[in-house]
Amino acid sequence: MSIDGDVNIVIADDSPFIRTAYQRILETQYNFSVVAVAEDGEQAIEKVTELQPDVLVIDVRMPKLDGIEASKRIRKTFPNIALVVVSGHDDVDLVLSLFEDFTGSKSYIQKNSLDDVGELIRVVELSLEGKVTLDPNIVSKLINSYKLKYKDAENILSDSELKILSLYANGFDEDYIADELQNNVDEINKLIDSITSKFDIKKSENINLQASLTLSFIASCMNK
């Protein structure tokens, strides 16, 4: 959906303090409305089923049903909901479990990354655009895993391509990446095209390239 329209959000976290903090941050945006909060995974499913929001912001560690399993069940029934999963852990296995179905817009962000109050808003907006966003610490671990797994393989991603992919997976666009890496946008786009080719992704107007590249990268890090 467009982020210019009204955005209804459900927040699920077992901490009343966190729920209130997230609500206050998100509702600084004129079109963001937190329509319900939940204190466990089962309640999150109930609220989403009842209200069918645009976004679910959900913690990983919760009573009754954890955020990963709750997210999977919700996605099966509501494939278009934007999921923002928040965790206090940089556990790659949790990330791989969340993304194993490779569908829809999902984000996995660590709580300490939300010390910048604007980061939660940014990630929610990216999710509404259909992008897949990973916490920088998770991306770093996945890159290390990728390098180890494919150290003797041919046609692997170069260090330059991995640097671009790390920023791309965190939701940043080509202009930002060019500035960050002190390069020009045309060169960044050439490297993105190279990454796209190595992952055998066919570019078209019908796919979200950022999401496709990030999901392909996650898939490449999974054990065969």
N, C-alpha and C positions, 0 to 999 in steps of 0.2 A: 504494500500500500504506500501511498504518498505520505511523507511526514508533514505535509502542509495541512492535512486534514486532522480531525480529532483522533487521538491515540489513546485507547483504553488499555490499562496495565493492571496486572495482578502481581503482587509481591508475595513470595513465600520464603519465610525465614523463621526459625524458632526463637529468635531474639526480638522482643518487642522494641528494643532500642534500635536495632538494625532496620526493622520494618519502618519505623517512624523516620529514621534518617534518610532511607532511600526515597520514601514518599515525599519528604520535604525537598529533596534534591530534584527529583523528577518533575514535581509540580511547579518548579520555577519556570518550566516551559509552558507557554500559554495554552498549548493544545494537548498537553499530557495530563491525563486524569487517572489516578489510581482508584480503580473501581472496587477493589477488594484486597484483603491481605489474608494470608494463611500461615499457620504455625507448624504444619507438617506436610509431608508429601501427599497423603490421602486427601487432606483438606484442599491442597492446591488443585488436585484433579477435580474435586467437587466444584470449586469456584470457577475454574476454567470451563467446565462443562455447562455450568449455569449461565455464565456471563459471556463466554466466547470472546475474550479480549484479543487485542492485536499483539500484545507482548506479555510474556511471563518472565519475570525476574525471580530466579529460584536458587536457594542455597543448596549445596551438595549434602552436607551433613544435617539431617533432620530426623525427628522421631517418626516411627511407624513406617515410613517409606522414604528412602533417600531421594535426593533431587535428580540423580541420574535416571533411576528407574521411573520416577514420576514423569520426567521429561519424555522418556521413550513412550510411555503409555499415552501421554497427551498428544504427542506428535502423530501417533497412529490414527487418532480420532480427528485431530485438527492439524492437518499437514501444513497449513499456511501460517500458523502462529509463529511469531519470532521468539526464540528461546534465548535468554541470557542467563547462563549458569555461572554462579559466583561460588568460589571456593577459597578456603584458607590454606589449601594445599597445592603444590605444583606436581601432582601425581600424574604422570603421563598415561598410566593405565586407565585412570578415570576418564581422561580426555578421549582415548581411543575407544573406550566403551560408549561414551556419549555419541561419538561420530560414526559408529560402526554401520549405521544404516545409510549414511551418505545422502541424507535428504534434508531439504529445507534450510532456512537461515538459523544458524546457531552460533552462539558466542560462549567462550569459556574464559572467564577473567578472574584473577586472584583478588582477594579482598584488599591486600595492601596496595594494589594498583588503583584502588578507588579512594586513596587518600587525597587525590586530586578530584574534587567533587565534579568537575566537568567530564571526567572519564566515563562515569556511568551514563551520562546523557549521550556522549559520543558513541558508546557501544550500542546503546538502544537505537539510536538513529541509524547506525550502520546495519543493524539487524533488520530494521524496517525497510532498508534498501535492498534486502536480500543477500547481504554479505555475510561471510563467515569470519569471525574475529577470534584470534587466540591471544592469550596473555604472552607478553614478550619472554617471560621465563620459560613458559611451555614451548614456545617456538625454539628457543635456544637448546632445550633438551632434545626436541625432535630433530634439530639439525645435527646434533652430536650423534644421535641414533642413526640418522640417515648416512652420515659419513662412515660410521663403523660398519653398517650393513652393506654398503655399496663400495667399499674401499678398493675392491679389485674388479669392479664392473666397468663396462664401457658405456660411453654416452651418459655419464652422470652429470648432475648439476655442478657447475664451476663455483668457486668461492664467490665470485661476483654475482652469479645468479642466486646463490643462497642468501646473500646479503639483501638483494632485492626482494626475494620471496619472504624473508623474515619480516620486512616492513609491510609488504603486501598482505601477509597473513594477519597483521595487526590492524588492517583496515585503512592503511594510508594509500593515497593515490599517487599517480606517476609524478605529478609536480612536486609533491612533498618529498618523494623518494629521491628525485633529482637534486633537490636542495640539500637533503640530508647527506647524500653521497657525493655532493659536489660534482655532479655530472649534468649533461643536458637531457632533456626529455626524450629526444629522438633516440639517443643511445639507450636510455632506460627501456623504451618501448621495443627496441630491437632485442634486448636481453629478455624481456617478458615474452616476446614471440618465440625466442629460443627455448625458454622454459615450457611454454605451451606445446611446442613441437616435441620436446623430450617426454612430456607426459601424454603425448598423442591425443591432445584435445583439439577438436575441430571448432574453430571460432565461428560464431554466428550471432545474429541479433537476438536469438532466443535463449542464450545462456548468459549467466552472470560469470564473467571470466574470473573475477577475483574469487568468488566462491568455488568455482570449478578447480582453479589452481590450488587453492588452500586444501580442499577436500582430497585432491589427487596427491598432494604432498603428505597429508595425514595417512592416506592409504598406503603410500610407499614405505612408511615407517612401521606398518603393522607386520607382525610375523607371518610368514607364509605357511 
